[in-house]
Amino acid sequence: MKIQEIHFKETFPVRHRVLRQGKPIESCFFEGDDDATTVHFGLFDPQECIGVASIFKNNNSFFNNAVQYQLRGMAVIEAFQRKGLGEQLVKYTENYIQLKEATLLWFNARQTAVAFYEKLGFEKKGEAFDIPDVGTHYLMVKEYKKH
């Protein structure tokens, strides 16, 4: 398995299959996907992209940290789930943002993924909320020490 930076449009097949099934492919574009500060990663086995994650330099007003990043579109194709690959992808993104001096990573996790993220040291903040046409989510966060 290898993880490498990819173009945002290369995330669409995995996002569509895992996160936006039954919706138009256009729903796989997230605001900020094409920003200069946004980075997209693909997990490959060995040539096929089987997982994706995107990192947005985006502050959430709920937190006071100066350098924050948001994880979005984290997805691994179902046949490759529960094999530690999603964990590798998340840790890769964490290492990346720490090199960028980030002190906080936050995201909105689907209710079904909360336990996965908690095992990786992320914490739920606040109450569950609904994202229309997507489902119940929790705000999750992890803070990092400055190097």
GUKOL-480057 format. One record per residue: x, y, z of N, C-alpha, C, O in turn. Coordinates in nm, 4 decimals. Last residue first. Layout:
residues N
     n_px     n_py     n_pz    ca_px    ca_py    ca_pz     c_px     c_py     c_pz     o_px     o_py     o_pz
        X        Y        Z        X        Y        Z        X        Y        Z        X        Y        Z
...
***
This chain:
residues 147
     n_px     n_py     n_pz    ca_px    ca_py    ca_pz     c_px     c_py     c_pz     o_px     o_py     o_pz
   0.5957   2.1433   1.7741   0.7289   2.0825   1.7723   0.8336   2.1800   1.8192   0.9518   2.1459   1.8242
   0.3064   2.1664   1.9775   0.3951   2.2285   1.8786   0.5320   2.1620   1.8897   0.5782   2.1288   1.9989
   0.0808   1.8936   2.0128   0.1810   1.9828   2.0719   0.2641   2.0424   1.9590   0.2890   1.9770   1.8577
  -0.2583   1.8812   1.9007  -0.1191   1.8395   1.8891  -0.0295   1.9414   1.9583  -0.0603   2.0605   1.9619
  -0.5913   1.7515   1.9412  -0.4926   1.8593   1.9505  -0.3523   1.7996   1.9492  -0.3302   1.6855   1.9900
  -0.8709   1.6511   1.7610  -0.7500   1.6081   1.8296  -0.6532   1.7259   1.8266  -0.6353   1.7912   1.7238
  -1.2276   1.6022   1.7337  -1.1071   1.6844   1.7355  -0.9913   1.6117   1.8022  -1.0098   1.5242   1.8868
  -1.5568   1.6140   1.5885  -1.4479   1.5422   1.6548  -1.3193   1.6215   1.6382  -1.3031   1.6976   1.5428
  -1.9008   1.6421   1.5885  -1.7773   1.7168   1.5749  -1.6704   1.6415   1.6526  -1.6904   1.6084   1.7695
  -2.0978   1.3876   1.4434  -2.0418   1.4486   1.5640  -1.9193   1.5287   1.5246  -1.8429   1.4877   1.4372
  -2.4042   1.3228   1.2576  -2.2599   1.3454   1.2710  -2.2256   1.3974   1.4107  -2.3119   1.4441   1.4850
  -2.6475   1.1585   1.0637  -2.6065   1.2066   1.1948  -2.4546   1.2112   1.2047  -2.3853   1.1171   1.1660
  -2.6685   1.2405   0.7048  -2.6964   1.1677   0.8280  -2.6425   1.2340   0.9532  -2.5979   1.3487   0.9509
  -2.7167   1.3324   0.4385  -2.5962   1.2559   0.4701  -2.6144   1.1762   0.5989  -2.5803   1.0581   0.6036
  -2.9353   1.4949   0.4006  -2.9039   1.3997   0.2938  -2.7785   1.3170   0.3205  -2.7373   1.2391   0.2346
  -2.8098   1.7321   0.6336  -2.9159   1.6888   0.5424  -2.8629   1.6014   0.4283  -2.7595   1.6307   0.3682
  -2.6617   1.6292   0.9161  -2.6258   1.6937   0.7910  -2.7266   1.6419   0.6885  -2.7294   1.5224   0.6592
  -2.7420   1.6722   1.2556  -2.7766   1.6107   1.1281  -2.7244   1.6942   1.0124  -2.7410   1.8162   1.0108
  -2.5472   1.6030   1.5493  -2.6224   1.6928   1.4624  -2.6422   1.6244   1.3281  -2.5696   1.5319   1.2918
  -2.4763   1.5368   1.8957  -2.4947   1.4902   1.7582  -2.5737   1.5953   1.6799  -2.6562   1.6673   1.7362
  -2.2985   1.7831   2.0967  -2.4058   1.6868   2.0699  -2.4072   1.6456   1.9226  -2.3473   1.7111   1.8372
  -1.9486   1.8242   2.1872  -2.0876   1.8637   2.1695  -2.1802   1.7476   2.1385  -2.1444   1.6306   2.1524
  -1.6985   1.6362   2.0479  -1.7290   1.7645   2.1118  -1.8743   1.7973   2.0832  -1.9173   1.7980   1.9678
  -1.5067   1.3399   2.0791  -1.6324   1.4038   2.0381  -1.6466   1.5343   2.1155  -1.6114   1.5423   2.2332
  -1.1601   1.3038   1.9982  -1.2669   1.3193   2.0969  -1.3889   1.3843   2.0347  -1.3774   1.4720   1.9491
  -0.9143   1.0677   1.8837  -0.9988   1.1850   1.8623  -1.1112   1.1851   1.9653  -1.1525   1.0796   2.0137
  -0.7632   0.8352   1.9008  -0.7348   0.9447   1.9933  -0.8148   1.0718   1.9719  -0.7866   1.1736   2.0350
  -0.8365   0.6219   1.7539  -0.7180   0.6946   1.7065  -0.6890   0.8187   1.7905  -0.6013   0.8981   1.7565
  -1.0707   0.5432   1.8663  -0.9556   0.4532   1.8825  -0.8258   0.5205   1.8403  -0.7178   0.4816   1.8848
  -1.2327   0.7481   1.7667  -1.1990   0.7475   1.9094  -1.0798   0.6568   1.9363  -0.9957   0.6892   2.0202
  -1.2650   0.6665   1.5017  -1.1839   0.7841   1.5309  -1.1448   0.7909   1.6792  -1.0348   0.8350   1.7122
  -1.4280   0.4374   1.5407  -1.3029   0.4288   1.4655  -1.2108   0.5448   1.5030  -1.0930   0.5242   1.5324
  -1.6522   0.5506   1.6669  -1.5673   0.4558   1.7409  -1.4309   0.4398   1.6735  -1.3291   0.4298   1.7420
  -1.7609   0.7103   1.4531  -1.7106   0.7702   1.5773  -1.6159   0.6760   1.6522  -1.5094   0.7189   1.6964
  -1.8855   0.6145   1.2284  -1.7385   0.6169   1.2279  -1.6783   0.6677   1.3589  -1.5561   0.6679   1.3739
  -2.1583   0.6423   1.2530  -2.1061   0.5059   1.2370  -1.9535   0.4999   1.2432  -1.8972   0.3920   1.2613
  -2.1899   0.9182   1.2502  -2.2133   0.8450   1.3751  -2.1516   0.7049   1.3683  -2.0987   0.6554   1.4678
  -1.9308   1.0843   1.0725  -2.0583   1.0123   1.0717  -2.0689   0.9319   1.2011  -1.9687   0.8839   1.2542
  -1.7696   1.3722   1.1925  -1.7678   1.2273   1.1699  -1.9092   1.1718   1.1673  -1.9944   1.2076   1.2486
  -1.6208   1.6551   1.0975  -1.7542   1.6061   1.1295  -1.7569   1.4586   1.0926  -1.7477   1.4236   0.9749
  -1.3071   1.7575   1.2456  -1.3912   1.7107   1.1355  -1.5276   1.6738   1.1893  -1.5478   1.6627   1.3102
  -0.9750   1.8831   1.3124  -1.1159   1.8636   1.3458  -1.1910   1.8144   1.2218  -1.1440   1.8284   1.1089
  -0.6672   1.9176   1.4597  -0.7373   1.8591   1.3455  -0.8806   1.8335   1.3900  -0.9044   1.7699   1.4927
  -0.4237   2.1491   1.5717  -0.5563   2.0906   1.5877  -0.6076   2.0372   1.4544  -0.5938   2.1017   1.3505
  -0.1918   2.2675   1.5189  -0.2076   2.2243   1.6577  -0.3433   2.1582   1.6795  -0.3753   2.1162   1.7907
   0.0359   2.2609   1.2448  -0.1013   2.2551   1.2963  -0.1009   2.2105   1.4412  -0.0204   2.1266   1.4816
   0.2785   2.2781   1.1093   0.2634   2.3505   1.2364   0.1200   2.3534   1.2890   0.0861   2.4398   1.3697
   0.3073   2.1061   0.9052   0.2596   2.2403   0.8687   0.2300   2.3246   0.9936   0.1651   2.4288   0.9851
   0.3577   1.8728   1.0298   0.4707   1.9355   0.9605   0.4358   2.0779   0.9167   0.5247   2.1600   0.8939
   0.0973   1.8185   1.1018   0.1912   1.8560   1.2075   0.3176   1.9184   1.1474   0.3777   2.0071   1.2081
  -0.0133   1.7413   0.8598  -0.0521   1.8711   0.9167   0.0408   1.9141   1.0291   0.0613   2.0337   1.0498
   0.1214   1.4903   0.8199   0.1304   1.5986   0.7228   0.0986   1.7332   0.7883   0.1750   1.8287   0.7740
   0.0369   1.3359   1.0361   0.1793   1.3691   1.0215   0.1969   1.4881   0.9289   0.2779   1.5768   0.9559
  -0.2367   1.3203   0.9692  -0.1942   1.3838   1.0943  -0.0471   1.4246   1.0874  -0.0110   1.5350   1.1281
  -0.2280   1.1765   0.7328  -0.2758   1.3147   0.7289  -0.2351   1.3892   0.8555  -0.2026   1.5078   0.8501
  -0.1321   0.9336   0.8384  -0.0560   1.0036   0.7347  -0.0972   1.1506   0.7294  -0.0119   1.2391   0.7224
  -0.3437   0.8616   1.0032  -0.2133   0.8938   1.0631  -0.1238   0.9681   0.9646  -0.0478   1.0564   1.0044
  -0.5392   0.8105   0.8057  -0.5593   0.9182   0.9038  -0.4256   0.9588   0.9652  -0.3972   1.0779   0.9779
  -0.4172   0.5908   0.6744  -0.4493   0.7127   0.6010  -0.4674   0.8309   0.6970  -0.4158   0.9397   0.6713
  -0.4042   0.3984   0.8758  -0.2815   0.4447   0.8105  -0.3045   0.5786   0.7410  -0.2208   0.6685   0.7483
  -0.6808   0.3671   0.9222  -0.5939   0.4170   1.0289  -0.4632   0.4702   0.9700  -0.4164   0.5766   1.0106
  -0.7544   0.2501   0.6839  -0.8087   0.3815   0.7187  -0.7247   0.4466   0.8269  -0.7003   0.5672   0.8236
  -0.6202   0.0055   0.7138  -0.5812   0.0981   0.6078  -0.6336   0.2395   0.6325  -0.5642   0.3373   0.6048
  -0.6987  -0.1918   0.8868  -0.5986  -0.0966   0.9341  -0.5583   0.0079   0.8316  -0.4713   0.0907   0.8589
  -0.9067  -0.3314   0.7941  -0.7754  -0.3932   0.7724  -0.6631  -0.3001   0.8170  -0.5460  -0.3256   0.7888
  -1.1625  -0.2303   0.7671  -1.1321  -0.3172   0.8822  -1.0015  -0.3945   0.8639  -0.9871  -0.5072   0.9113
  -1.1994  -0.2180   0.4065  -1.2207  -0.1669   0.5419  -1.1877  -0.2748   0.6450  -1.1854  -0.3940   0.6142
  -1.1924  -0.3105   0.1534  -1.0628  -0.2879   0.2168  -1.0758  -0.2322   0.3589  -0.9755  -0.2027   0.4238
  -1.4510  -0.3202   0.0638  -1.3753  -0.4461   0.0629  -1.2404  -0.4339   0.1340  -1.1805  -0.5349   0.1709
  -1.5255  -0.0385   0.0735  -1.5739  -0.1368   0.1706  -1.4911  -0.2658   0.1763  -1.4641  -0.3154   0.2856
  -1.2744   0.2090   0.0415  -1.3693   0.1187  -0.0244  -1.3990  -0.0001   0.0675  -1.3089  -0.0548   0.1310
  -1.2629   0.4696   0.2708  -1.1933   0.3514   0.2202  -1.3002   0.2598   0.1609  -1.4039   0.2362   0.2229
  -1.2444   0.8204   0.3291  -1.3202   0.7026   0.2866  -1.2272   0.5932   0.2372  -1.1269   0.6195   0.1710
  -1.2934   1.1482   0.4105  -1.2152   1.0298   0.4486  -1.2980   0.9061   0.4158  -1.4081   0.8886   0.4680
  -1.3946   1.4027   0.3621  -1.3970   1.3032   0.2563  -1.3114   1.1813   0.2845  -1.2617   1.1177   0.1915
  -1.1724   1.5981   0.5650  -1.2998   1.5779   0.4941  -1.2846   1.4650   0.3939  -1.1744   1.4360   0.3472
  -1.0351   1.7609   0.8386  -1.0337   1.6378   0.7601  -1.1702   1.6229   0.6955  -1.2726   1.6337   0.7630
  -0.9015   2.0798   0.8777  -1.0225   1.9991   0.8786  -1.0012   1.8781   0.7878  -0.9552   1.8917   0.6744
  -0.6680   2.2442   1.0919  -0.7009   2.1793   0.9657  -0.8270   2.0969   0.9862  -0.8557   2.0505   1.0965
  -0.5371   2.5417   1.2372  -0.6302   2.4289   1.2383  -0.6457   2.3733   1.0967  -0.6376   2.4456   0.9974
  -0.3591   2.7439   1.4204  -0.3409   2.6678   1.2964  -0.4233   2.5395   1.3046  -0.3846   2.4426   1.3699
  -0.4634   2.8508   1.6652  -0.4332   2.9376   1.5509  -0.4252   2.8592   1.4200  -0.4791   2.9036   1.3186
  -0.7354   2.7426   1.8657  -0.6038   2.7158   1.8066  -0.5834   2.7980   1.6801  -0.6744   2.8127   1.5985
  -0.9894   2.7624   1.9697  -0.9060   2.8827   1.9704  -0.7714   2.8642   1.9021  -0.6995   2.9621   1.8822
  -1.2997   2.6354   1.8323  -1.1666   2.6158   1.8898  -1.0835   2.7429   1.8763  -1.1037   2.8217   1.7839
  -1.5263   2.7115   1.7052  -1.5448   2.6412   1.8325  -1.4111   2.6284   1.9067  -1.4089   2.6125   2.0288
  -1.4616   2.7983   1.4558  -1.4699   2.8993   1.5613  -1.4927   2.8386   1.6995  -1.4796   2.9081   1.8003
  -1.2260   2.6283   1.2762  -1.3586   2.6140   1.3335  -1.3641   2.7093   1.4523  -1.2791   2.7014   1.5411
  -1.0343   2.6966   0.9871  -1.0556   2.7134   1.1303  -1.2022   2.6980   1.1665  -1.2907   2.7478   1.0969
  -0.8635   2.5119   0.7567  -0.9945   2.5701   0.7850  -1.0143   2.5769   0.9360  -1.0112   2.4746   1.0043
  -0.7198   2.3617   0.5154  -0.6756   2.4591   0.6159  -0.7985   2.5432   0.6464  -0.8330   2.6343   0.5713
  -0.8158   2.0291   0.4711  -0.8481   2.1680   0.4404  -0.7910   2.2563   0.5518  -0.8121   2.2282   0.6698
  -0.7435   1.7261   0.3333  -0.7087   1.8136   0.4449  -0.7287   1.9583   0.3998  -0.6671   2.0040   0.3035
  -0.8956   1.4165   0.2547  -0.8623   1.5525   0.2163  -0.8417   1.6369   0.3409  -0.9123   1.6218   0.4407
  -0.8503   1.0841   0.1500  -0.8701   1.1777   0.2607  -0.8249   1.3145   0.2126  -0.7273   1.3262   0.1385
  -0.9301   0.7560   0.0265  -0.8985   0.8973   0.0083  -0.9215   0.9732   0.1389  -0.9998   0.9326   0.2248
  -0.8660   0.4325  -0.1181  -0.8995   0.5184  -0.0053  -0.8579   0.6612  -0.0330  -0.7624   0.6858  -0.1066
  -0.7921   0.3055  -0.3445  -0.8927   0.2379  -0.2614  -0.9341   0.3192  -0.1397  -1.0254   0.2809  -0.0667
  -0.6819   0.3244  -0.6633  -0.7075   0.4093  -0.5469  -0.8220   0.3467  -0.4678  -0.9343   0.3359  -0.5171
  -0.4672   0.0769  -0.7949  -0.6045   0.1249  -0.7771  -0.6153   0.2099  -0.6511  -0.5644   0.1727  -0.5454
  -0.2084  -0.0191  -0.7766  -0.2364   0.0890  -0.8728  -0.3735   0.1528  -0.8516  -0.3939   0.2692  -0.8860
  -0.2195  -0.2035  -0.5720  -0.1024  -0.1152  -0.5767  -0.1259   0.0006  -0.6722  -0.0698   0.1084  -0.6525
  -0.3595   0.0358  -0.3905  -0.3339  -0.1077  -0.3750  -0.3318  -0.1766  -0.5107  -0.4397  -0.2066  -0.5618
  -0.3305   0.3597  -0.2325  -0.3306   0.2746  -0.3515  -0.2922   0.1305  -0.3205  -0.2055   0.1044  -0.2371
  -0.4884   0.6411  -0.1215  -0.4281   0.5167  -0.0742  -0.4427   0.4157  -0.1880  -0.5536   0.3892  -0.2343
  -0.4416   0.9882  -0.1689  -0.4996   0.8628  -0.2137  -0.4189   0.7469  -0.1586  -0.2963   0.7536  -0.1499
  -0.5171   1.3127  -0.0479  -0.4322   1.1949  -0.0463  -0.5103   1.0735  -0.0943  -0.6287   1.0580  -0.0647
  -0.5065   1.6612  -0.1008  -0.5824   1.5366  -0.1121  -0.4847   1.4205  -0.1192  -0.3825   1.4279  -0.1874
  -0.5168   1.9793   0.0493  -0.4360   1.8692  -0.0016  -0.5200   1.7418   0.0030  -0.5946   1.7181   0.0980
  -0.5566   2.3308   0.0248  -0.6186   2.1995   0.0443  -0.5316   2.0930  -0.0214  -0.4796   2.1119  -0.1314
  -0.4529   2.5730  -0.0456  -0.4098   2.5173   0.0836  -0.4697   2.3802   0.1126  -0.4373   2.3192   0.2145
  -0.5753   2.6416  -0.2841  -0.4305   2.6154  -0.2863  -0.3819   2.5500  -0.1565  -0.2810   2.4795  -0.1570
  -0.8899   2.4779  -0.3385  -0.8091   2.5827  -0.2762  -0.6621   2.5428  -0.2754  -0.6288   2.4246  -0.2672
  -1.0598   2.2818  -0.4327  -0.9608   2.3348  -0.5258  -0.8810   2.4527  -0.4696  -0.8114   2.5209  -0.5449
  -1.2264   2.2276  -0.2159  -1.1462   2.1194  -0.2753  -1.0324   2.1726  -0.3610  -0.9228   2.1167  -0.3624
  -1.3961   2.4274  -0.1356  -1.2573   2.4348  -0.0904  -1.1677   2.3254  -0.1464  -1.0462   2.3290  -0.1269
  -1.6780   2.2265  -0.1144  -1.6290   2.3641  -0.1188  -1.4877   2.3675  -0.0608  -1.4630   2.3172   0.0488
  -1.6405   1.9147  -0.2763  -1.6613   1.9887  -0.1525  -1.6077   2.1300  -0.1701  -1.5041   2.1505  -0.2334
  -1.7877   1.6943  -0.4960  -1.7052   1.8151  -0.4870  -1.7412   1.8876  -0.3591  -1.8580   1.9186  -0.3353
  -1.9782   1.5017  -0.4929  -1.8468   1.4641  -0.4401  -1.7508   1.5820  -0.4341  -1.6439   1.5717  -0.3739
  -2.1953   1.5800  -0.6290  -2.2036   1.5919  -0.4823  -2.0710   1.5546  -0.4155  -2.0543   1.5740  -0.2951
  -2.1489   1.5082  -0.8885  -2.1198   1.6470  -0.8509  -2.1235   1.6668  -0.6993  -2.0618   1.7598  -0.6472
  -2.2566   1.2573  -0.9094  -2.1116   1.2666  -0.8912  -2.0714   1.4079  -0.8483  -1.9709   1.4254  -0.7794
  -2.5661   1.2322  -0.7226  -2.4908   1.2713  -0.8431  -2.3417   1.2862  -0.8125  -2.3050   1.3238  -0.7012
  -2.6086   0.9385  -0.5150  -2.6198   1.0821  -0.5386  -2.5403   1.1167  -0.6649  -2.4564   1.0380  -0.7088
  -2.5503   0.6760  -0.4725  -2.6859   0.7089  -0.5150  -2.7088   0.8566  -0.5407  -2.8172   0.8959  -0.5838
  -2.3058   0.7508  -0.2307  -2.3709   0.6482  -0.3120  -2.5140   0.6893  -0.3449  -2.5894   0.7318  -0.2574
  -2.1172   0.9075  -0.1031  -2.2256   0.9736  -0.1760  -2.2990   0.8777  -0.2690  -2.3486   0.9184  -0.3740
  -1.9191   0.7535   0.0217  -1.9851   0.8610   0.0956  -2.1073   0.9206   0.0274  -2.1926   0.9788   0.0943
  -1.8337   0.5434  -0.1544  -1.8437   0.5226  -0.0095  -1.9318   0.6264   0.0596  -2.0111   0.5913   0.1470
  -1.8476   0.6288  -0.4232  -1.8788   0.4893  -0.3888  -1.9072   0.4707  -0.2397  -1.9940   0.3918  -0.2022
  -1.7617   0.8945  -0.4065  -1.8934   0.8614  -0.4597  -1.9372   0.7225  -0.4136  -2.0509   0.7031  -0.3705
  -1.5011   0.8744  -0.3045  -1.6028   0.9509  -0.2312  -1.7424   0.9083  -0.2760  -1.8310   0.8882  -0.1930
  -1.3881   0.7294  -0.5186  -1.3994   0.6680  -0.3849  -1.5030   0.7423  -0.3016  -1.5847   0.6791  -0.2346
  -1.4161   0.9112  -0.7381  -1.4667   0.7739  -0.7460  -1.4830   0.7075  -0.6081  -1.5813   0.6372  -0.5844
  -1.3004   1.1652  -0.6319  -1.4421   1.1468  -0.6600  -1.4879   1.0012  -0.6691  -1.5919   0.9687  -0.6118
  -1.0322   1.2030  -0.6114  -1.1015   1.1544  -0.4912  -1.2449   1.1134  -0.5226  -1.3048   1.0355  -0.4485
  -0.9495   1.3168  -0.8437  -0.9174   1.1748  -0.8259  -0.9809   1.1169  -0.6999  -0.9834   0.9951  -0.6826
  -1.0029   1.5826  -0.8097  -1.0967   1.5052  -0.8925  -1.0714   1.3548  -0.8811  -1.1614   1.2746  -0.9061
  -0.7798   1.6734  -0.6613  -0.9104   1.6569  -0.5959  -1.0078   1.5741  -0.6781  -1.0888   1.5014  -0.6206
  -0.4868   1.4746  -0.7181  -0.5722   1.5874  -0.7562  -0.7114   1.5646  -0.6957  -0.7552   1.4505  -0.6809
  -0.2847   1.3454  -0.4440  -0.3595   1.3311  -0.5681  -0.4371   1.4598  -0.5966  -0.4511   1.5445  -0.5084
  -0.0068   1.2153  -0.2670  -0.0916   1.3292  -0.2958  -0.1564   1.3086  -0.4332  -0.0921   1.2608  -0.5267
  -0.0214   0.8747  -0.1473   0.0419   0.9849  -0.2184  -0.0595   1.0965  -0.2407  -0.1806   1.0754  -0.2343
   0.0598   0.5702  -0.0032  -0.0224   0.6901   0.0081   0.0527   0.8010  -0.0639   0.1729   0.8196  -0.0451
   0.0469   0.2221  -0.0774   0.1187   0.3489  -0.0734   0.0173   0.4621  -0.0667  -0.0946   0.4517  -0.1170
   0.0844  -0.1187   0.0000   0.0000   0.0000   0.0000   0.0883   0.1241   0.0000   0.1905   0.1299   0.0684
***
